Amino acid sequence: MYFINFFRAYSNRNDIENRNNDLNTTTAKRMEPSEESVKNILDFARSYDVLETKATGYVEMILN
């Protein structure tokens, strides 16, 4: 699933390079996840497991 926030047609390569530079300098700080988000992702990864069974194939489990 892809979400597109904006679409802009560029007229030349300089426009593309300038836009990439702007994104790298202005949004890099805003794109950093919070400590709580990182903790939640790691907690989920520790509790997630997948087993392969003969009868049903792969079974995903959340271990609590």
N, CA and C atoms as an extended XYZ file, in Angstrom:
192
Properties=species:S:1:pos:R:3:atomname:S:1:resname:S:1:resid:I:1 pbc="F F F"
N         0.843       -1.159        0.000 N   MET     1
C         0.000        0.000        0.000 CA  MET     1
C         0.901        1.238        0.000 C   MET     1
N         0.626        2.173       -0.882 N   TYR     2
C         1.430        3.376       -0.998 CA  TYR     2
C         0.550        4.598       -0.779 C   TYR     2
N         1.054        5.558       -0.023 N   PHE     3
C         0.367        6.823        0.182 CA  PHE     3
C         1.221        7.922       -0.431 C   PHE     3
N         0.613        8.732       -1.268 N   ILE     4
C         1.331        9.818       -1.923 CA  ILE     4
C         0.795       11.128       -1.368 C   ILE     4
N         1.674       11.914       -0.752 N   ASN     5
C         1.261       13.188       -0.175 CA  ASN     5
C         1.142       14.290       -1.217 C   ASN     5
N         1.987       14.255       -2.242 N   PHE     6
C         1.937       15.284       -3.272 CA  PHE     6
C         2.529       14.732       -4.559 C   PHE     6
N         2.154       15.373       -5.632 N   PHE     7
C         2.708       15.035       -6.944 CA  PHE     7
C         3.038       16.344       -7.631 C   PHE     7
N         4.230       16.426       -8.184 N   ARG     8
C         4.639       17.642       -8.873 CA  ARG     8
C         5.444       17.258      -10.099 C   ARG     8
N         5.091       17.815      -11.243 N   ALA     9
C         5.843       17.573      -12.470 CA  ALA     9
C         7.025       18.533      -12.505 C   ALA     9
N         8.198       18.030      -12.818 N   TYR    10
C         9.403       18.854      -12.871 CA  TYR    10
C         9.746       19.157      -14.319 C   TYR    10
N        10.196       20.389      -14.534 N   SER    11
C        10.494       20.792      -15.900 CA  SER    11
C        11.923       20.449      -16.323 C   SER    11
N        12.843       20.340      -15.348 N   ASN    12
C        14.202       19.964      -15.713 CA  ASN    12
C        14.901       19.307      -14.524 C   ASN    12
N        16.101       18.822      -14.760 N   ARG    13
C        16.852       18.080      -13.739 CA  ARG    13
C        17.219       18.957      -12.541 C   ARG    13
N        17.484       20.240      -12.767 N   ASN    14
C        17.828       21.142      -11.661 CA  ASN    14
C        16.680       21.254      -10.669 C   ASN    14
N        15.469       21.282      -11.162 N   ASP    15
C        14.309       21.327      -10.268 CA  ASP    15
C        14.273       20.104       -9.365 C   ASP    15
N        14.561       18.935       -9.939 N   ILE    16
C        14.546       17.693       -9.169 CA  ILE    16
C        15.643       17.719       -8.109 C   ILE    16
N        16.843       18.130       -8.496 N   GLU    17
C        17.952       18.183       -7.541 CA  GLU    17
C        17.681       19.184       -6.434 C   GLU    17
N        17.129       20.348       -6.771 N   ASN    18
C        16.799       21.349       -5.751 CA  ASN    18
C        15.729       20.831       -4.804 C   ASN    18
N        14.745       20.149       -5.332 N   ARG    19
C        13.671       19.603       -4.494 CA  ARG    19
C        14.234       18.546       -3.538 C   ARG    19
N        15.114       17.665       -4.027 N   ASN    20
C        15.733       16.654       -3.173 CA  ASN    20
C        16.564       17.299       -2.072 C   ASN    20
N        17.315       18.339       -2.400 N   ASN    21
C        18.106       19.036       -1.391 CA  ASN    21
C        17.211       19.675       -0.338 C   ASN    21
N        16.109       20.276       -0.775 N   ASP    22
C        15.162       20.886        0.166 CA  ASP    22
C        14.578       19.839        1.107 C   ASP    22
N        14.200       18.699        0.563 N   LEU    23
C        13.623       17.640        1.389 CA  LEU    23
C        14.640       17.118        2.394 C   LEU    23
N        15.885       16.945        1.949 N   ASN    24
C        16.920       16.424        2.837 CA  ASN    24
C        17.240       17.373        3.974 C   ASN    24
N        17.207       18.662        3.739 N   THR    25
C        17.606       19.606        4.778 CA  THR    25
C        16.449       20.028        5.672 C   THR    25
N        15.238       20.121        5.137 N   THR    26
C        14.137       20.669        5.938 CA  THR    26
C        13.304       19.603        6.635 C   THR    26
N        13.175       18.415        6.070 N   THR    27
C        12.289       17.424        6.672 CA  THR    27
C        13.011       16.319        7.406 C   THR    27
N        14.335       16.269        7.331 N   ALA    28
C        15.065       15.181        7.982 CA  ALA    28
C        14.819       15.175        9.483 C   ALA    28
N        14.789       16.328       10.092 N   LYS    29
C        14.557       16.402       11.526 CA  LYS    29
C        13.129       16.012       11.883 C   LYS    29
N        12.170       16.361       11.047 N   ARG    30
C        10.769       16.036       11.325 CA  ARG    30
C        10.463       14.565       11.087 C   ARG    30
N        11.282       13.875       10.329 N   MET    31
C        11.008       12.491        9.963 CA  MET    31
C        11.513       11.489       11.002 C   MET    31
N        12.110       11.959       12.068 N   GLU    32
C        12.653       11.067       13.082 CA  GLU    32
C        11.528       10.548       13.981 C   GLU    32
N        11.465        9.227       14.215 N   PRO    33
C        10.392        8.670       15.052 CA  PRO    33
C        10.630        8.978       16.528 C   PRO    33
N         9.555        8.985       17.274 N   SER    34
C         9.673        9.214       18.711 CA  SER    34
C        10.232        7.965       19.393 C   SER    34
N        10.739        8.149       20.596 N   GLU    35
C        11.256        7.019       21.379 CA  GLU    35
C        10.162        5.985       21.616 C   GLU    35
N         8.951        6.446       21.870 N   GLU    36
C         7.831        5.532       22.125 CA  GLU    36
C         7.508        4.691       20.894 C   GLU    36
N         7.573        5.293       19.707 N   SER    37
C         7.314        4.548       18.474 CA  SER    37
C         8.350        3.449       18.268 C   SER    37
N         9.609        3.778       18.490 N   VAL    38
C        10.675        2.788       18.344 CA  VAL    38
C        10.484        1.658       19.344 C   VAL    38
N        10.145        2.001       20.595 N   LYS    39
C         9.910        0.994       21.626 CA  LYS    39
C         8.760        0.073       21.234 C   LYS    39
N         7.666        0.639       20.724 N   ASN    40
C         6.516       -0.166       20.313 CA  ASN    40
C         6.864       -1.116       19.175 C   ASN    40
N         7.624       -0.653       18.213 N   ILE    41
C         8.028       -1.501       17.090 CA  ILE    41
C         8.906       -2.654       17.573 C   ILE    41
N         9.864       -2.350       18.444 N   LEU    42
C        10.753       -3.394       18.957 CA  LEU    42
C         9.997       -4.392       19.837 C   LEU    42
N         9.047       -3.904       20.637 N   ASP    43
C         8.228       -4.803       21.452 CA  ASP    43
C         7.415       -5.748       20.569 C   ASP    43
N         6.844       -5.205       19.488 N   PHE    44
C         6.091       -6.046       18.552 CA  PHE    44
C         7.000       -7.092       17.915 C   PHE    44
N         8.193       -6.677       17.495 N   ALA    45
C         9.118       -7.603       16.838 CA  ALA    45
C         9.521       -8.745       17.771 C   ALA    45
N         9.660       -8.447       19.060 N   ARG    46
C        10.021       -9.499       20.016 CA  ARG    46
C         8.875      -10.496       20.219 C   ARG    46
N         7.644      -10.030       20.104 N   SER    47
C         6.498      -10.905       20.380 CA  SER    47
C         5.979      -11.625       19.130 C   SER    47
N         6.461      -11.267       17.959 N   TYR    48
C         5.971      -11.830       16.693 CA  TYR    48
C         6.775      -13.072       16.318 C   TYR    48
N         6.064      -14.112       15.889 N   ASP    49
C         6.731      -15.340       15.464 CA  ASP    49
C         5.926      -15.980       14.335 C   ASP    49
N         6.590      -16.674       13.443 N   VAL    50
C         5.943      -17.391       12.344 CA  VAL    50
C         6.445      -18.829       12.371 C   VAL    50
N         5.490      -19.760       12.330 N   LEU    51
C         5.830      -21.177       12.280 CA  LEU    51
C         5.291      -21.768       10.990 C   LEU    51
N         5.995      -22.748       10.451 N   GLU    52
C         5.521      -23.455        9.268 CA  GLU    52
C         4.968      -24.804        9.714 C   GLU    52
N         3.723      -25.079        9.341 N   THR    53
C         3.092      -26.351        9.687 CA  THR    53
C         2.784      -27.123        8.419 C   THR    53
N         2.673      -28.419        8.554 N   LYS    54
C         2.344      -29.247        7.394 CA  LYS    54
C         0.894      -29.066        6.976 C   LYS    54
N        -0.009      -28.944        7.941 N   ALA    55
C        -1.436      -28.888        7.642 CA  ALA    55
C        -1.889      -27.540        7.082 C   ALA    55
N        -1.388      -26.445        7.620 N   THR    56
C        -1.908      -25.132        7.216 CA  THR    56
C        -0.877      -24.205        6.594 C   THR    56
N         0.352      -24.609        6.494 N   GLY    57
C         1.387      -23.724        5.944 CA  GLY    57
C         1.955      -22.837        7.032 C   GLY    57
N         2.081      -21.556        6.749 N   TYR    58
C         2.678      -20.635        7.717 CA  TYR    58
C         1.606      -20.102        8.669 C   TYR    58
N         1.938      -20.061        9.956 N   VAL    59
C         1.044      -19.541       10.985 CA  VAL    59
C         1.758      -18.395       11.687 C   VAL    59
N         1.142      -17.208       11.688 N   GLU    60
C         1.695      -16.057       12.379 CA  GLU    60
C         1.140      -15.994       13.791 C   GLU    60
N         2.021      -15.686       14.757 N   MET    61
C         1.580      -15.654       16.150 CA  MET    61
C         2.119      -14.393       16.832 C   MET    61
N         1.305      -13.838       17.722 N   ILE    62
C         1.729      -12.772       18.613 CA  ILE    62
C         1.790      -13.402       19.991 C   ILE    62
N         2.983      -13.529       20.542 N   LEU    63
C         3.183      -14.183       21.825 CA  LEU    63
C         3.077      -13.140       22.942 C   LEU    63
N         2.164      -13.361       23.867 N   ASN    64
C         2.002      -12.416       24.987 CA  ASN    64
C         2.569      -13.009       26.244 C   ASN    64
